[in-house]
Amino acid sequence: MKICVAGAAGAFGMKHLDALSKIDGVEVTSVVGRTPESINAFAKERGIGHATTDLGESLARDDVDAVILSTPTQMHAEQSIQCMKAGKHVLVEIPMADSLADSREIVRVQEETGLVAMAGHVRRFNPSHQWVNNKIKDGDLNIQQMDVQTYFFRRSNMNAMGNPRSWTDHLLWHHACHTVDLFQYQTGEVASEVFGMQGPIHPELGIAMDMTIGLKTPSGKLCTLSLSFNNDGPLGTFFRYICDNGTYVASYDDLYDGREQPIDLSGVAVSNNGIELIDREFISAIQEGREPNSSVAQCLPAMESLHRIEQVMNGET
């Protein structure tokens, strides 16, 4: 399996490269970056044979079977469609798009081409959330509420590595997307009721720095989500599962019960790294000719819910 990684030198591009290096039978043959100097130096350092600033150049190569897009959000939809129309399977980092219309077009092109198209909803793959999902499937747990906090300190346009961003991140279409999809995935339902409120728009970044979001499923399960770019630590996303048979707190790849006792996740998956697990699912789905978990079609309901939340925030409903 020969892979191109676009946005390879960014924070998540490098996470995907590290993950792919742990998967047998996979070779990264091409990387795409912002400037010739930086991406050529990066490819040389990593021992990757081809580097370019033009995704189309990589898509034209015979030694590229599939593409992982770790590029800015506003490029996701166009590039995903470009990859599929070039006959390449694609894994696009979350979110697949920053609008419902573009998300639907990605799904349409996937259905038209029949290629594997997967969105990077890594929370479905983190061992902590997999453990909860397994318990739900086994009938041992029933979620009553998910209480989630997503907190960062980003009053300037910097990425996770502390470097200037070429684009602006978004609390709703990126960070809330993780939780909205996870809530609907874990409950097996699509939210029937949504609400959202946002704080003032940042004068330079042009985005809201604080948000409150609520979701309710037809059976009455609730999700309460607080998001902020104003929080000066601790940073990250913290999930509290309030269930009929216990309370569990997840933080990325770790899980604790309601009394702060750690839960052993060693047997949940072949790795404790969510990025590696999502990349393994992508490769396996291509090899086996099947729909992957976190396919763009499976993730479309989350984008529909985000659209409805945005309408509420804008006073359109």
N, C-alpha and C positions, 0 to 999 in steps of 0.2 A: 504494500500500500504506500503510494508516494503522495506526500502532502505538501501543500503550499500554506504558509502562515502569513497572512496579511496583518500588518501592525505588529510584526514580530518583535520589534525592539521596545515596545511598550510594556507596561507592568503585567498585563494579562497575556500578551503575546509570549513573554518569556515563561510565564507559568505553563502555558500550553506546550512550549518547546521542551521544558523540563519533564512534563507529563508524558509527552510522546516518546521521549528517550527511554522510558520504562516499559514500553509496549513492544513486544516482539513483532518482527515483520513489518515495521513502520519506518519509513525514511522521509525526513524533511528535505525535499529537493529544491525548494524555492521559497524565498522570503520577499515580502513587499514592505517598503518603508517610505518615509516622508521625503528624505533627501538622498541623492546618490551617495554622498560621502558617508553618511551615517549608516545606511543599510549595507553598503559594500563592506565597510569595516566590521559591522556586526556579523555578516555572513562569513567573512574570513575568520573571525574569532571563533565562531561556532562550527566551522568546517562544512558550511552549506554551499553547494555548488553554484547556485544561481541567486542573484539579487537584483531587484528592480524597484522603481517607484511607480510602475505601471501594472496594475492588476491584470489588465488585458494581455500583457506580455506573458505573464505566468500562465494564464488560462489557455494560451495558444500552444503550450508545451505538451509534448506527449508523455513526459515524465511527471505529470501532475494528474492524479486521480480525483483528488478532493481538496477542499480549501477550508481553513479555519479563519474566520474573520474576527480579528481583535482590533478593529478600526473604530473611529469615532461614531457615535450613535447615529448621527444624521446621514452617514454613508451606508448603514446596514442594509436598508431595503434595496437600494439601487445595486449594491454590490452582490447581495444574495441572488437577485434576479439575474444579474450579469453572469454569475458563476453557473447557475442552472442552465441558462440559455447557451452556455459554452459546453454543456455536457458534463459539468463537474458537480459532485456531491458537495454540500456545504453545511458547515456548523457555524452559525453566526452567534457571536456573544450577545448576551442580554442587553437591551431589548432587541427583538428582531427588527423593530421600527419604532418611530416616535409618533405614529398616528395609526388609527384603526384602518383607514383606507389602504395605506401601504402594507400593513400586516395582511390584510385580505388578499392583496395582489401577490404577495410572496406565496401564500397558500395556494392560490390559483395556479401560479407557475409551477409549483411543486407537483400539483395534481396533473398538470399538462405534461410535464417531463417525466414523472415517475421516479425522479432521483431522490436520494435521501437528503432531506433538509431538516435541520435540527436547530433549535434555539438553545442558547446556553443557560438554561434554568438549573444551575448547579445545585440549588437547594434540594431538588428531587434526588440528588445523588449523594449529598453529604451523608456519611454513615449515621450521624445523629438523627437526621430526619428519616432515613431509611429504616432505622430501628423502630421509630414510631409508626411508620407506614406498615411495617411487617406486623406489628401488634394489632393495628386496626384491621388488616386483612385477616388475621387469625381470630378476630372477634374478642380480643382481650381488652381493647380500648375503644372508647367512643369520645370524640372531641366535643367538649361543650363550648370552649372559647380558646382562641389563640390571642395572646397579648404580646405584641411585638414592638420592639424599640430599635430604630435604625438611626444611629447617631454618628456624625462626623463633624470635624472642625475645618470648614472649607470656605473661609471668607475671601479667599483669592482663588484664582483658577489654576490650581495645582493638582497633579495626579497623585496616585498612591505612593509613588516613588519620590515625591517632593519636587517634581519637575513641572515647568509650565505646560498647561494643556493647550492644544490647538482648537479645542471645542469646549462647550459648557455642559457639564453634567446636569441631570435633572432628577429631583426627588420622586416625582410621580412616574415618569416614563422609564426610569431605570431602577431606582431603589425600591419603590413600592411594587414594581413589577415582580420582583423576587417573591415578596410576601403574598401578593394577590394570587399568583399562580400556585404557590405552595399551599395556601389555605384551601383553594378549590381542588387541588390534587389530593390533599390529605383527607378532605371531607367527602370527595367524590361528587361534589355538587357545585353548581355555578351560583354565585351570589344573586339572590332575588331582590335584595335591597342594598343600596350603597349610599354613603354620604362622604363628603370631603370638605375640609376647610384649609385655607392656606394663609400664611402670614404675609407681611409686606414684601413687595418685589424689591430685590437688591438693586440699587441704582446703577451699578456697573455690570453685574453678571446678568441682570435681566430675568432672574428666576426667583421664586419664593424660597426662602431659606428654612421655613418651618411648615409642616403639614400635619393634619390629623385626619385619619381615614377610618371608616367603619364599614363592615360588611356583614350581611346576614344571609344564610342559606335558607331554602324553603323549609328545611326541617328544624330551623331555629338555631343552628350553630353560629357563633359570633366570632368576628375578628376585629380587634382594636389595634390600630397601627399608628405609632407616633414617629415622625421623621424630622431630623434637623441637621442642617449644616452649621449650626451655631454652637454645638455642644463641644466643650473643651474637655473631653474625656469622661469615662472610658469610651473608646471608639469601637464601632462595629455594629453588628445586628444581634439582638438577643431575643430568642423566641421562648415564650412560656406557653406550654400546652396544658391547659386545664381540662382534665378528662374525668370521666365517670369512675375511673379506677386508677387514680394517681395524678400527680402533677409532675411535669418534666420540663427542664430548662435546657435549651440547645443553644450553643454558640459555635457556629460553623461546624467543625468536625468533632466537637465534644458534647457530651450529654450528662446531665445530672438529674437526680430526682428532686422533688420539692423540698427535701431536707438537706440539699447540697451534697448528697452522696454521689460520687461518680459512677456511671454505668459503663460496664465493659462492652466496647464496641468491636473488639478484635475479630469476632466471627461474622460480622455483618457483611463485609465485602472484601475483595482481594486487596484493597488499599484503603487507607484512612484519608486519602487525598481526594477531595471532591472533583477537582479539575481532571485528575487522572481517570477517575471513574466515568466522567462524562465523555472524555476522549475515547475511552475503551468502548463505551456504548456506541459512539459514532462509527468507529472502525468496525465493530461487530455487525452493526446493522447493514453497513455497506457489503461486507463479506457474505452475510446471510440473506441479503435481498429482502429485508423486512423494515417495517416502520419502527423507528427508535422510540424509546421513552423520551419525552420532551421534543417530539416532532413539532414542526411549526403548526401543524393542524391541531395537535393536542394543546398547544399553548395559545391558540387564537382566543379562546374564551377569556383568558386573563387580559388580553389586549382590549377585548370588548368591555370588560369591567372597568379597565383604566379609562377608556373613552367615556363611559357613563359617569365616573367620578369626576373627570375633567369638566363635563357638562354641568355637574352640580356646583363645582367650584366657580365656574364662570356664570352661574345663575341662569343657565339655559334650560333647566328642568325644574 
